Amino acid sequence: MGISQGAVAAALSLLLIAVLLRIFAKPLGLTLKLLLNTLAGFFALFLLRALQPLTGITLGCNLFNASVLGVLGFPGFVLLLLLKWVLVV
């Protein structure tokens, strides 16, 4: 493979990578946002567990609860408390 063929191959590879990044940028951004929100949900559950002696409110620290908190925020927190209250009582 000559120098000109290598340059053409490198240019086509860079073009292909740029096109793929352009196509998948939005789904990757949404996935990253969901991941960050889930991590924020885990942090909120950790804080809730730390404040449990003061509030008396407990929720399990798991992926489902963290995802619900991360996506829905405070309404998700209320939803999880209602689900816990309905299923336990």
Buried (B, 14 or more C-beta within 10 A) or exposed (E): EEEEEEEEEEEEEEEEEEEEEEEEEEEEEEEEEEEEBBEBBBEBBEEBBEEEEEEEEEBEBEEEBBBBBBBBBEEBBEEBEEEBEEEEE
